[in-house]
Amino acid sequence: MASSLPTCDICMADDTTKPASIWCAECEEAECKIHDRKLNFYCSIHNKPCCVSCVSEKHSTCQTLKPLTEVVKGVKSSAAFEDLEDRATDISKLIGNLIKDKQDHKASVEFQKNKIMYQVQNARKTINIPLDKLETDLLDELDNKEKSQCKRIDSLIEKISKMYKNVNQIVNDLKRVKQHASDFQAFLVYLN
């Protein structure tokens, strides 16, 4: 084994170099973190891949050990992986709709402001000059409320936009995993 840490192939596809945290049992690019051995088994009781040493030390009584190569077969085309991908896509759509709803709400606040301004100006014309101060006060208060509402909405849109970006990153990562990663690597992504 080389002295420097290997880099993650999926990250390298995105021009990002990160040290690999686990090695692939199929292509033998990595080993058990604890024992520095090839991962050969999967314990469904503990939901963990394990090497021969792990089996003898921690999983000797586990009755559900299976060869890791059997467990990871078809993980990218499995219903569970597709369900995860669908959920991430659905969340992305929900957040996108929420952002649009908040933007529409902001436009509604502005429309209501304009409507109230028009009504105030008409009332002033029908009454007379002594109400100038009242009009000014009302318009200032309305403007402050609109600014306050817009500031809150902008803050919420910013937070939701960050969530939207993060969820879209997850969706894109899952697509890249499905396209470029081995079944074992996709299986590890699914576990996390």
C-alpha positions in Angstrom: 0.0 0.0 0.0 1.4 3.4 -0.9 2.2 5.9 1.9 0.1 8.7 0.5 -3.7 8.6 0.7 -5.4 7.7 -2.6 -7.9 10.3 -4.0 -11.6 9.7 -4.6 -12.3 9.0 -8.3 -15.8 10.5 -8.1 -14.4 13.8 -6.7 -11.6 13.8 -9.3 -14.3 13.8 -12.0 -15.4 17.2 -10.6 -11.8 18.5 -10.5 -11.8 18.1 -6.7 -9.1 16.1 -4.9 -10.2 14.5 -1.7 -8.6 11.6 0.1 -10.6 8.3 -0.2 -12.3 7.3 3.0 -12.8 3.6 2.0 -11.6 1.3 -0.7 -13.7 -0.5 -3.3 -13.9 -4.3 -2.7 -14.6 -4.9 -6.4 -11.6 -3.1 -7.9 -9.4 -3.5 -4.8 -8.7 0.2 -4.6 -9.1 0.4 -0.8 -9.0 -1.5 2.4 -10.7 -1.8 5.8 -9.9 1.3 7.8 -9.2 -0.7 11.0 -7.4 -3.7 9.7 -6.0 -2.5 6.4 -7.5 -5.4 4.6 -9.9 -5.9 1.6 -13.6 -5.7 2.5 -15.3 -9.0 1.5 -18.5 -9.2 3.6 -21.5 -7.3 4.6 -23.2 -7.6 8.0 -26.9 -6.7 7.6 -27.4 -6.7 11.4 -24.9 -3.8 11.8 -25.3 -2.4 8.2 -21.6 -2.4 7.7 -19.1 -3.8 5.2 -16.3 -5.8 6.9 -13.1 -7.6 6.2 -12.1 -11.1 7.4 -10.6 -9.6 10.6 -13.7 -7.7 11.3 -15.8 -10.9 10.9 -13.7 -12.8 13.4 -13.4 -9.8 15.9 -16.9 -8.2 15.9 -19.2 -10.3 13.7 -18.5 -13.9 14.6 -22.0 -14.3 16.1 -23.8 -12.5 13.2 -25.9 -15.0 11.2 -26.6 -12.7 8.3 -23.1 -12.1 6.8 -23.2 -12.1 3.0 -20.4 -11.7 0.4 -20.2 -8.0 -0.4 -20.1 -8.7 -4.1 -23.7 -10.1 -3.8 -25.0 -7.2 -1.7 -23.8 -4.5 -4.0 -25.0 -6.0 -7.3 -27.5 -3.8 -8.9 -27.6 -1.2 -6.1 -27.7 1.7 -8.6 -30.8 0.2 -10.3 -32.4 -0.8 -7.0 -35.8 0.6 -6.0 -34.2 2.0 -2.8 -31.6 4.0 -4.8 -34.2 5.2 -7.3 -36.5 6.1 -4.3 -33.6 8.1 -2.8 -33.0 9.8 -6.2 -36.8 10.5 -6.6 -37.0 12.0 -3.1 -34.1 14.3 -3.6 -35.7 15.4 -6.9 -39.1 15.9 -5.2 -37.5 18.0 -2.4 -35.7 20.1 -5.0 -39.0 20.8 -6.8 -40.8 21.6 -3.5 -38.1 24.1 -2.6 -38.2 25.6 -6.1 -42.0 26.0 -5.7 -41.5 27.5 -2.2 -39.1 30.1 -3.6 -41.6 31.0 -6.4 -44.4 31.2 -3.8 -42.3 33.6 -1.7 -41.4 35.7 -4.7 -45.1 35.9 -5.7 -45.9 36.9 -2.1 -43.4 39.7 -2.3 -45.0 40.9 -5.5 -48.4 40.7 -3.8 -47.1 42.9 -0.9 -45.9 45.5 -3.5 -49.2 45.3 -5.3 -51.1 45.9 -2.1 -48.8 48.8 -1.2 -49.6 50.4 -4.6 -53.3 49.8 -4.2 -53.3 51.4 -0.7 -51.2 54.4 -1.9 -53.8 55.0 -4.6 -56.6 54.9 -2.1 -54.8 57.2 0.3 -54.2 59.8 -2.5 -57.8 59.7 -3.5 -59.0 60.2 0.0 -56.7 63.2 0.4 -58.1 64.9 -2.7 -61.7 64.6 -1.4 -60.9 65.9 2.1 -58.3 68.7 1.8 -55.0 70.2 2.9 -55.2 69.6 6.7 -54.9 65.9 6.0 -51.5 66.3 4.2 -49.7 65.3 7.4 -51.9 62.3 7.9 -51.2 61.2 4.3 -47.4 61.5 4.8 -47.5 59.6 8.0 -49.6 56.8 6.5 -47.4 56.5 3.4 -44.2 56.4 5.5 -45.6 53.7 7.8 -46.8 51.7 4.8 -43.4 52.0 3.2 -41.6 50.9 6.3 -43.9 47.9 6.6 -43.3 47.0 3.0 -39.6 47.3 3.5 -39.7 45.2 6.6 -41.8 42.5 4.9 -39.6 42.5 1.8 -36.5 42.2 4.0 -38.0 39.2 5.8 -39.0 37.6 2.5 -35.6 38.3 0.9 -34.0 36.7 3.9 -36.2 33.7 3.7 -35.6 33.4 -0.1 -31.9 33.5 0.5 -32.1 30.7 3.1 -34.4 28.6 0.9 -32.1 29.3 -2.1 -29.2 27.8 -0.2 -31.2 24.7 0.6 -32.3 24.5 -3.1 -28.6 24.7 -4.1 -27.6 22.0 -1.6 -30.4 19.7 -2.7 -29.6 20.2 -6.3 -26.0 19.4 -5.5 -27.2 16.1 -3.9 -29.3 15.4 -7.0 -26.4 16.0 -9.3 -24.0 14.0 -7.0 -26.5 11.1 -7.1 -26.6 11.3 -10.9 -22.8 11.2 -11.1 -22.6 8.3 -8.6 -25.2 6.4 -10.7 -23.3 7.2 -13.9 -19.7 6.9 -12.8 -19.4 5.0 -9.6 -19.2 1.2 -9.1 -22.1 -0.6 -7.4 -20.0 -0.8 -4.3 -19.3 3.0 -4.2 -23.0 3.7 -4.9 -23.9 1.3 -2.0 -21.6 3.3 0.3 -23.3 6.5 -0.8 -26.6 4.9 -0.1 -25.5 3.9 3.4 -24.5 7.4 4.2 
